[in-house]
Amino acid sequence: MRLGEATWNEVDAAARRMADDDGTRSPIILIPIGSTEQHGPHLPLNTDTLVAEEIAGRALHRTTGLMLGPTISITASGEHAGFAGTLSIGTEAMAQVAIELGRSAEWAAGIVFVNGHGGNHEALARAVDLLTAESRCVLSWWPKWRRRTDGGPPDLHAGRIETSLMLAIDPGLVRFELATDGPGLLLSELLPRLRADGVRSVSPSGVLGDPDGASGAEGERFISDFVDDLVLTIEQWRPIDPTPHESTRLDTEADPNIASPVDASPMVHD
């Protein structure tokens, strides 16, 4: 179910239907978290948003008890200031948005923030820590990028991985003929200037990685791996109700002659 397209009555009814007999609590709300920030001359400003939405949308059909919530697309992108089109609310505001969103979803069993932008990590970590301390079920997940096997530097912003992802999601939005590589330095070498002066100080194009070699087929493999990881993470984390579901209990108080499953004698075979 996509939350924004439903009425409250439909959400309430769906939440009741989603309750599993195994005690798994539902619904779990997936909230895609993206950004509106530059991704070089070849990728759109909503790259992180589209990636988060694609992963969350596919996960919706991979396990039970999930609902897809609305996307948050203007987030913490201060490091990309100075590039036309970038919008940011900063880390403090982003953390507060996530906190209040989590508090408002008391009708749900839990929330998973599906984060497509690394700049949101600090804000979401703060939000999850506080909401967890308030006894709320909240999880923040983000894609774990593969390490290169050829000994080359890890891929960075607007590089091969993000370009491949966008070629898989919506190739019409990729201006591959305009693609250019970044400064060719490790993130550890870039971080001091990035933190002090932002992306523009180290890359006039906005690209930090290298898009060369990107393909839609590679992007599809990345997306499939990310979805697998998200679903597995949710299954390992999702809250469990220790009380058996009503439909699985025998009303022994109504009829004392009915044995409980624990007291029932084993069947004897001839």
GUFIZA-911886 format. One record per residue (C-alpha): residue number from 1; residue in one letter; chain; y, z, x. Coordinates in steps of 0.001 Angstrom, whole numbers, plus 524288, in hexadecimal, padded with zeros to 5 digits. Layout:
REM GUFIZA-911886
NUM/A/A/Y/Z/X .
...
END
This chain:
REM GUFIZA-911886
1/M/A/80000/80000/80000 .
2/R/A/80DBA/7FCBB/8048D .
3/L/A/81609/80843/800BF .
4/G/A/822C3/80106/7FE6B .
5/E/A/81CAE/7F7C9/7F485 .
6/A/A/81691/8027A/7EC21 .
7/T/A/81BBC/80BA9/7E1AA .
8/W/A/81A78/81A49/7E341 .
9/N/A/81016/81A9B/7D8B6 .
10/E/A/80817/8106A/7E003 .
11/V/A/8095F/817FA/7ECA9 .
12/D/A/80515/82486/7E5F3 .
13/A/A/7F93F/81DE6/7DFBC .
14/A/A/7F587/81723/7EC6E .
15/A/A/7F665/823DD/7F3EF .
16/R/A/7ECD6/829FC/7EA6F .
17/R/A/7E370/81E8B/7EB93 .
18/M/A/7E400/81F09/7FA58 .
19/A/A/7DE8F/82CC8/7FB0B .
20/D/A/7D13B/82BCE/8019E .
21/D/A/7C585/8345E/7FEC2 .
22/D/A/7C40D/83744/80D42 .
23/G/A/7D06D/83F7D/80D18 .
24/T/A/7D921/835AE/8140C .
25/R/A/7E6DF/837B6/80EED .
26/S/A/7EEDB/82C3D/80A02 .
27/P/A/7F7E3/8252B/809D6 .
28/I/A/7FC1A/8231C/817D4 .
29/I/A/8091E/81BF0/8187C .
30/L/A/80B0D/81219/82366 .
31/I/A/81969/810C3/82730 .
32/P/A/81C23/80537/8303C .
33/I/A/826E0/80890/839FA .
34/G/A/82D70/7FD18/840A2 .
35/S/A/83ACF/7FA08/8461E .
36/T/A/84606/7F076/8453D .
37/E/A/848A0/7ED51/85371 .
38/Q/A/8493B/7E207/85CE2 .
39/H/A/83C6B/7DC85/861E8 .
40/G/A/841C7/7D26A/86B2F .
41/P/A/845F3/7C494/867BE .
42/H/A/83884/7C0DF/8626E .
43/L/A/83478/7CBD3/85917 .
44/P/A/83B08/7D0A0/84C87 .
45/L/A/84231/7DD73/84B0C .
46/N/A/837CC/7E279/841A5 .
47/T/A/82C51/7E080/84AF5 .
48/D/A/82893/7EEF2/84B55 .
49/T/A/829D9/7EFCF/83C8F .
50/L/A/8210A/7E41E/83A1A .
51/V/A/816D5/7E93C/84396 .
52/A/A/81697/7F6BA/83D31 .
53/E/A/815BF/7F0B6/82F91 .
54/E/A/80AC2/7E78C/83383 .
55/I/A/8027D/7F264/8394B .
56/A/A/804C9/7FBC0/82DE9 .
57/G/A/80262/7F10D/823DB .
58/R/A/7F546/7ED7B/829B8 .
59/A/A/7F117/7FBAB/82B2E .
60/L/A/7F39D/7FD91/81CA7 .
61/H/A/7E756/7F5CC/8197B .
62/R/A/7DEAB/7FBAD/823F2 .
63/T/A/7DC77/80958/81EA4 .
64/T/A/7DE13/810DF/811F8 .
65/G/A/7E930/8194E/80D35 .
66/L/A/7F4A9/81242/81380 .
67/M/A/801B2/80E1C/80DB7 .
68/L/A/80BBE/805AA/81492 .
69/G/A/81941/80B97/81433 .
70/P/A/8266C/80520/816AB .
71/T/A/82A4A/8012E/8246A .
72/I/A/834D8/807F8/82C58 .
73/S/A/83B0E/7FCED/833F4 .
74/I/A/8479F/80287/839B6 .
75/T/A/843AB/80D0C/84333 .
76/A/A/8465F/811FF/85113 .
77/S/A/84A42/80628/85932 .
78/G/A/855A5/80B37/86116 .
79/E/A/85012/805BD/86DBE .
80/H/A/8529F/7F811/8685E .
81/A/A/86113/7FA33/865D9 .
82/G/A/869A2/7EEFB/86A1C .
83/F/A/860F3/7E452/86471 .
84/A/A/865D5/7DDD2/85805 .
85/G/A/85D99/7E126/84C2E .
86/T/A/85858/7EE2F/850FA .
87/L/A/859C1/7F967/8474B .
88/S/A/85673/80787/84A4A .
89/I/A/8576D/814F3/84412 .
90/G/A/85395/81C5F/85071 .
91/T/A/848C2/825F6/8537C .
92/E/A/84E79/831C9/84C73 .
93/A/A/850A1/82A80/83FBF .
94/M/A/84369/823C3/840B1 .
95/A/A/83C86/830BD/84261 .
96/Q/A/84398/83659/8368B .
97/V/A/84041/82A78/82E3D .
98/A/A/831DB/82C22/8317F .
99/I/A/83270/83AC3/82ECF .
100/E/A/838B9/83955/8217A .
101/L/A/82F9C/82E30/81DEE .
102/G/A/823EC/836AC/82157 .
103/R/A/82922/8420C/81965 .
104/S/A/82B75/8396C/80D88 .
105/A/A/81D69/83488/80CFE .
106/E/A/81780/84120/807DA .
107/W/A/80FD3/83945/7FDD0 .
108/A/A/8082B/83296/808B5 .
109/A/A/7FD3F/8381E/8110B .
110/G/A/803B5/83375/81D82 .
111/I/A/80C87/829A6/8244A .
112/V/A/809D9/820BC/82FCC .
113/F/A/81591/81AEB/836CA .
114/V/A/81116/80DA3/83BF1 .
115/N/A/81AD9/80BEB/846ED .
116/G/A/81DB4/7FE87/84CA1 .
117/H/A/82915/80280/8557F .
118/G/A/82796/80AC3/861B4 .
119/G/A/83586/80FB3/86081 .
120/N/A/83176/81772/85471 .
121/H/A/82722/81F57/85B82 .
122/E/A/82FAA/82B2A/85E7F .
123/A/A/8354F/82BD8/850BB .
124/L/A/8280A/82ACA/84A3A .
125/A/A/821F2/834B7/85368 .
126/R/A/82C89/83E7F/84FA2 .
127/A/A/82A95/83BAC/84133 .
128/V/A/81BD2/83CF7/841D6 .
129/D/A/81CB8/849D7/84948 .
130/L/A/825F8/84FC3/83F45 .
131/L/A/81EBF/84AAE/83354 .
132/T/A/811CC/84F52/838E1 .
133/A/A/817B8/85CCE/83B12 .
134/E/A/81B40/85C7F/82C97 .
135/S/A/80CCB/85A45/8297D .
136/R/A/80EA3/84C05/825B9 .
137/C/A/804D5/84189/82959 .
138/V/A/80C1B/83779/83181 .
139/L/A/807E3/82E36/83C44 .
140/S/A/80F56/824D4/84506 .
141/W/A/807EE/8190A/84A29 .
142/W/A/80C4D/80DD0/852D3 .
143/P/A/80526/80245/85917 .
144/K/A/7FEE6/804DB/86640 .
145/W/A/800CC/7F8BA/86E7D .
146/R/A/7F5E2/7F43E/87746 .
147/R/A/7F72A/7F599/885F0 .
148/R/A/7F6C6/7E90D/88DAC .
149/T/A/7EA11/7E674/894D7 .
150/D/A/7F00E/7DD8D/89F2A .
151/G/A/7F7DE/7E82C/8A5D1 .
152/G/A/804DD/7E33A/8A094 .
153/P/A/80F98/7EC18/89B30 .
154/P/A/80E3F/7F13E/88D3D .
155/D/A/8146A/7E8E9/882B7 .
156/L/A/821E8/7ED2B/87E2A .
157/H/A/82BED/7EA93/87388 .
158/A/A/82BDA/7DCB8/86DD5 .
159/G/A/82135/7D8CA/87749 .
160/R/A/813F4/7D292/87580 .
161/I/A/80E1C/7DC7A/86C14 .
162/E/A/81962/7DCDA/86271 .
163/T/A/81AAB/7CE10/8632B .
164/S/A/80C1D/7CC68/86069 .
165/L/A/80D01/7D5F7/85511 .
166/M/A/8180F/7CE48/84EF4 .
167/L/A/810F6/7C153/85116 .
168/A/A/805BE/7C723/8492C .
169/I/A/80E30/7CD40/83E8E .
170/D/A/81890/7C2CB/83C5A .
171/P/A/81913/7B801/846AE .
172/G/A/82494/7B1A9/83FD1 .
173/L/A/82D2B/7BCF4/84446 .
174/V/A/829F3/7BB14/852AE .
175/R/A/8337E/7B292/85A75 .
176/F/A/829EB/7B0A6/8658A .
177/E/A/83205/7A5EF/86BC3 .
178/L/A/83C8D/7B033/86E4B .
179/A/A/83361/7BA34/87454 .
180/T/A/836F4/7BFBE/88193 .
181/D/A/8310D/7CA41/88A0F .
182/G/A/836EB/7D76E/88D52 .
183/P/A/83AAA/7DD68/89A69 .
184/G/A/82C84/7DE5D/89F00 .
185/L/A/82D19/7ECD5/8A23F .
186/L/A/82453/7F815/89E73 .
187/L/A/828FD/800F3/8938C .
188/S/A/829D1/80C35/89D43 .
189/E/A/83367/80425/8A533 .
190/L/A/83B7C/8009F/8992F .
191/L/A/83BD9/80DDD/8928A .
192/P/A/84734/81435/899EF .
193/R/A/8509A/80930/8966E .
194/L/A/84AC3/80767/888DC .
195/R/A/84D3A/8159A/885AA .
196/A/A/85AC1/81598/88B74 .
197/D/A/86006/80871/8870F .
198/G/A/85648/80230/87DB4 .
199/V/A/84E8C/7F591/87DDB .
200/R/A/85A3E/7ECBF/87FEF .
201/S/A/85CAB/7F2C7/88D4B .
202/V/A/84F9A/7EDE6/89276 .
203/S/A/84D83/7E1A5/88A4D .
204/P/A/8589C/7D938/884FA .
205/S/A/84EAF/7D1E4/87C8C .
206/G/A/84912/7DE67/876BA .
207/V/A/83B5A/7DB0B/87B6F .
208/L/A/83469/7E4CF/88432 .
209/G/A/826CF/7DEBD/88454 .
210/D/A/821ED/7D0CF/88622 .
211/P/A/81E6B/7C8B8/87A01 .
212/D/A/81712/7BE9A/88201 .
213/G/A/8091D/7BC8B/87D5E .
214/A/A/80B45/7C21A/86FB7 .
215/S/A/80342/7BC51/8649A .
216/G/A/80072/7BEAA/85661 .
217/A/A/7F1F3/7C055/85930 .
218/E/A/7F4EA/7CB0B/862E8 .
219/G/A/7FE25/7D15D/85931 .
220/E/A/7F397/7D15A/84EC8 .
221/R/A/7EA64/7D87D/85805 .
222/F/A/7F4E2/7E297/85ACE .
223/I/A/7F775/7E4B1/84C55 .
224/S/A/7E900/7E634/84974 .
225/D/A/7E7AF/7F069/85435 .
226/F/A/7F3C0/7F7AE/84F74 .
227/V/A/7EED7/7F80F/8416E .
228/D/A/7E189/7FCF6/845E6 .
229/D/A/7E818/807D1/84D90 .
230/L/A/7F11B/80B99/84256 .
231/V/A/7E5FB/80C64/83890 .
232/L/A/7DD7E/81446/841E6 .
233/T/A/7E8C5/81D7E/844AF .
234/I/A/7EB36/81F92/8362C .
235/E/A/7DCD1/82223/8336F .
236/Q/A/7DC23/82C3B/83E46 .
237/W/A/7E8BD/832E5/83A0B .
238/R/A/7E941/83214/82B3F .
239/P/A/7E989/83F1C/82411 .
240/I/A/7DD44/84436/81D92 .
241/D/A/7DD22/84CD2/8117B .
242/P/A/7D2F5/85791/813CF .
243/T/A/7D162/8591A/80518 .
244/P/A/7C721/84FE5/7FF57 .
245/H/A/7CC47/84592/7F60D .
246/E/A/7CB49/84961/7E7C0 .
247/S/A/7C23D/83E09/7E48A .
248/T/A/7B80E/842C2/7EE65 .
249/R/A/7B71D/850E6/7E99E .
250/L/A/7AD1B/855C0/7DFD7 .
251/D/A/7B299/85EAA/7D582 .
252/T/A/7A8D6/8698F/7D7D5 .
253/E/A/7B142/8734A/7D0A1 .
254/A/A/7B022/86B57/7C41F .
255/D/A/7A142/86AFB/7C4E8 .
256/P/A/79AC0/87559/7CD68 .
257/N/A/78DC1/86E26/7CC1C .
258/I/A/792DE/86313/7D49C .
259/A/A/78FBA/865CE/7E2D1 .
260/S/A/799FB/86376/7ED13 .
261/P/A/79707/85948/7F78A .
262/V/A/7955D/8642C/80182 .
263/D/A/78BBA/86C06/7F938 .
264/A/A/783E7/86088/7F43B .
265/S/A/7758D/860D0/7F818 .
266/P/A/77049/85552/7FFD8 .
267/M/A/7687B/84B3C/7F856 .
268/V/A/759E3/84CDA/7FA3F .
269/H/A/751DC/8407C/7FBE7 .
270/D/A/7433F/83FB2/7F8E1 .
END
